[in-house]
Amino acid sequence: MNRFLAHLLILPLRVLSLLPLKVHYLFADVLAWLMEKVVKYRRRVIDINLKMVFGDKSDGERREIAHGYYKYL
């Protein structure tokens, strides 16, 4: 039974590994957008930390830095 479940989990990962790299990047961009705009993952923590570290930068510049964080998360 455990072996069957393991194969069920591994099969989708093997299929994903066969996709071209551009598809992986597209998938990562969609996930980053979801994390930033929909889920708002750690939004408050990121804003507080950026305000402490980059207090001299404008809100727009800090927003760009936060966007970069989500993109490379």
C-alpha angles and dihedrals in degrees: 000000000000090000090053092051091048091054090048090056096043097048097068090046091053091050090050091051090060093059119101118265092248089063090053091052091049090050090049091050091052091049091049091051091049092049093048104038108022108028094026090210111205091340095152094047092049092048093049093047094047091048090053096045100035101030092144094057123089123253091255093055091049089049090054091050090050090049089053089051092056092045093055096036 
